Amino acid sequence: MLKQGGTHYFPEQMTKIWRFQLLPCLLLSAICQGVFSNQGNQSLQSITDTVVLAGKRRAQALGYDNVKVQVRPLDERLRLPDCEQPLDTFMPPGAPSLGAVNVGVRCASSQPWTIYVRAHISAQRAVPVLARPLARNTIISEADLTVIDQPIDMAISGVVYEVEQIIGMELTRSLDAGSTIGVNQLRPPKVIKRGQQVTLVAGAGNLQVRMQGKALGDATAGERVRVTNLSSNQQVEGVANSDGTVSVP
């Protein structure tokens, strides 16, 4: 017999108390622990960290600096089995490297799962821009360019990021100071222009014959161009050289 206060409890009564009062409390406690405990569940922070790392690596591999990845907060009610393997990430085909992206996070353990996480990726990149306004047909020199770190939150196609690919090229249109330069705004410079007097070079090595001619069209280095031989008044075709001469058979 157990005595508590002024009430006497016999073993039979204690059994009933455990059965009808204490047992439901124990069951409720177990249920609550299963619902609110994170034990056995994948940490949501680990998923977020995985997305951040994947976004940074992808952008850095494309040449971007100071990459920042903002991940949309995951629903705290989300419960995923704890992954026994390192989490894997992937992006749908054609996904952009910057801006709003969906990053897939995948677990390949005995209880596999896949989730898509929304994120926004921004970065900076060293970009050559014009240091001063330049007119159409200008041959760009190193002094015409300056390099700046430009914030970027979306991938810009067609922009030339390498200074070496710009110097010596000719502009196809006028551009203002501070403008980035696109691939379609550059062309190889013309080494020969229509109506220009040129030197025709025939032969090779020490056995060369040089004659004067008149170009019948424009040409960049390596292009074929028709020329009138001023000595014979006949038209011939040759290849324009970078020094402005034309090699003929």
C-alpha positions in Angstrom: 0.0 0.0 0.0 1.2 3.5 -0.8 0.1 6.5 1.2 0.0 10.0 -0.3 -1.7 12.7 1.7 -5.0 11.5 3.1 -5.6 8.9 0.3 -4.7 5.3 0.4 -3.7 3.5 -2.9 -3.8 -0.3 -3.2 -1.8 -2.2 -5.9 -4.9 -2.8 -7.9 -5.8 0.9 -7.9 -2.2 1.8 -8.8 -2.4 -0.5 -11.8 -5.6 1.3 -13.0 -4.0 4.7 -12.5 -1.0 3.7 -14.6 -3.2 2.3 -17.3 -5.7 5.1 -17.6 -3.8 8.2 -16.5 0.0 7.8 -16.8 0.1 5.6 -19.9 -1.6 8.1 -22.2 0.8 10.7 -21.0 3.8 8.5 -21.8 2.4 7.9 -25.3 1.8 11.6 -25.9 5.3 12.3 -24.8 6.7 9.8 -27.3 4.5 11.2 -30.1 5.7 14.7 -29.3 9.3 13.7 -29.4 8.8 12.1 -32.8 7.1 15.2 -34.2 9.4 17.9 -32.8 12.7 16.2 -32.6 15.2 16.5 -35.5 16.8 13.2 -34.5 17.0 11.0 -37.7 16.1 13.9 -40.0 18.3 15.7 -42.4 19.4 19.1 -41.1 17.8 21.9 -43.2 20.9 24.0 -42.7 23.0 21.3 -44.3 20.8 21.4 -47.4 21.1 25.2 -47.5 24.9 25.0 -47.1 25.1 22.5 -49.9 23.1 24.8 -52.3 25.3 27.8 -51.4 28.5 25.8 -52.1 27.2 24.4 -55.4 26.1 27.8 -56.6 29.5 29.4 -55.8 31.5 26.7 -57.4 29.5 26.8 -60.6 29.8 30.6 -61.0 33.5 30.6 -60.0 34.2 28.0 -62.6 32.8 30.4 -65.2 35.1 33.2 -64.1 32.9 35.1 -61.7 34.3 36.6 -58.5 32.7 37.6 -55.2 29.9 35.2 -55.7 26.9 35.5 -53.4 24.2 32.9 -53.1 20.9 33.7 -51.3 18.8 30.6 -50.6 15.0 30.8 -50.1 14.3 29.6 -46.5 13.1 26.0 -46.4 9.8 25.1 -44.6 10.7 24.2 -41.1 8.1 21.5 -41.1 10.1 19.6 -43.8 11.3 16.2 -42.7 13.7 14.2 -44.8 15.6 11.1 -43.7 19.1 11.7 -42.6 21.3 11.0 -45.6 24.1 8.5 -45.1 26.0 9.8 -48.2 27.3 13.3 -49.0 24.5 15.3 -50.6 24.6 15.7 -54.4 23.5 18.8 -56.3 22.4 19.3 -59.9 20.7 21.8 -62.1 18.1 21.3 -64.9 19.5 21.5 -68.4 19.9 25.0 -69.6 19.8 26.5 -66.1 21.4 29.9 -65.9 24.6 30.3 -63.9 23.4 33.6 -62.3 20.1 35.1 -61.2 17.2 33.0 -60.0 17.9 29.3 -60.2 16.4 26.0 -59.0 19.1 23.8 -57.5 18.3 20.1 -57.1 19.6 18.4 -53.9 19.7 14.6 -54.0 20.3 11.9 -51.4 21.4 8.5 -52.8 21.4 6.5 -49.6 19.2 3.6 -48.6 16.3 6.1 -48.1 16.7 8.3 -51.2 15.1 11.6 -51.7 15.3 14.7 -54.0 14.3 18.3 -53.3 14.5 21.5 -55.4 15.7 24.6 -53.7 15.2 28.1 -55.0 18.2 30.4 -54.9 19.5 33.7 -56.3 23.1 33.9 -57.4 25.0 37.2 -58.0 28.6 38.0 -58.6 31.3 40.4 -59.9 33.5 40.0 -62.8 36.4 41.9 -64.3 35.0 43.5 -67.5 36.9 45.6 -70.1 35.0 48.7 -71.0 35.8 51.7 -73.2 37.8 54.5 -71.4 36.5 57.1 -73.9 33.9 57.3 -76.7 35.0 55.6 -80.0 33.6 56.0 -83.4 32.7 53.3 -85.9 35.6 51.8 -87.8 38.1 52.7 -85.0 40.9 50.3 -84.4 40.9 49.7 -80.6 44.2 50.1 -78.8 45.1 49.2 -75.2 44.8 52.9 -74.2 41.1 52.8 -75.3 40.2 50.3 -72.6 39.9 50.1 -68.8 39.0 47.1 -66.7 36.3 47.4 -63.9 34.8 45.0 -61.5 31.1 45.0 -62.5 28.3 43.5 -60.4 26.4 40.9 -62.3 23.1 39.2 -61.4 22.5 37.5 -64.7 24.6 35.9 -67.3 25.3 38.3 -70.3 25.9 36.4 -73.5 28.2 37.9 -76.2 30.3 40.2 -74.0 34.0 40.0 -74.5 35.8 39.6 -71.2 39.4 39.2 -72.4 41.3 42.4 -73.3 43.6 40.5 -75.7 40.5 39.6 -77.8 39.7 43.3 -78.2 43.0 45.1 -78.9 43.6 45.5 -82.6 40.0 44.8 -83.6 37.8 47.3 -85.4 34.5 48.6 -84.1 31.4 48.0 -86.2 29.5 50.8 -84.5 30.1 53.9 -82.3 30.2 53.3 -78.5 30.1 55.5 -75.5 32.7 55.6 -72.7 32.0 52.9 -70.1 30.4 50.6 -72.7 31.1 46.9 -72.6 32.0 45.4 -76.0 30.1 42.6 -77.6 31.4 40.0 -80.0 29.1 41.4 -82.7 30.6 44.8 -82.3 34.1 43.8 -83.4 35.6 42.7 -86.6 39.1 42.2 -87.9 40.5 45.5 -89.3 40.7 46.0 -93.0 44.2 46.0 -94.2 43.2 46.8 -97.8 40.4 49.1 -98.9 38.7 49.5 -102.3 40.6 51.8 -104.6 43.8 51.6 -102.6 47.1 51.2 -104.4 48.8 48.0 -103.2 51.9 46.0 -103.9 51.5 42.7 -105.6 54.0 40.0 -104.5 54.6 37.0 -106.7 57.1 34.2 -105.9 58.6 33.1 -102.6 61.8 33.6 -100.6 64.6 35.5 -102.5 62.8 35.1 -105.8 60.0 37.6 -105.6 58.5 39.9 -108.2 56.8 43.1 -107.0 54.3 45.0 -109.0 51.8 47.8 -108.3 48.1 47.2 -108.4 44.8 48.8 -107.4 42.4 47.0 -105.0 38.9 46.3 -106.3 37.5 45.6 -102.9 38.1 45.7 -99.1 39.9 42.8 -97.4 41.1 41.8 -93.9 44.3 39.8 -93.4 43.9 36.4 -94.9 41.0 37.3 -97.2 41.1 36.9 -100.9 40.8 40.2 -102.9 40.8 41.1 -106.6 43.4 43.6 -107.8 44.1 45.3 -111.1 47.7 44.9 -112.2 48.6 48.4 -113.2 51.5 47.1 -115.5 49.3 44.8 -117.6 45.9 46.2 -116.7 44.7 42.7 -116.0 42.7 41.6 -113.0 44.2 39.1 -110.7 43.2 37.5 -107.4 45.4 37.2 -104.4 45.5 37.0 -100.6 45.7 40.1 -98.4 48.6 40.2 -96.0 48.7 42.0 -92.7 51.2 44.5 -94.0 48.8 45.6 -96.8 50.5 43.7 -99.7 48.7 41.1 -101.8 50.3 37.7 -102.5 49.4 36.4 -106.0 50.2 33.1 -107.6 
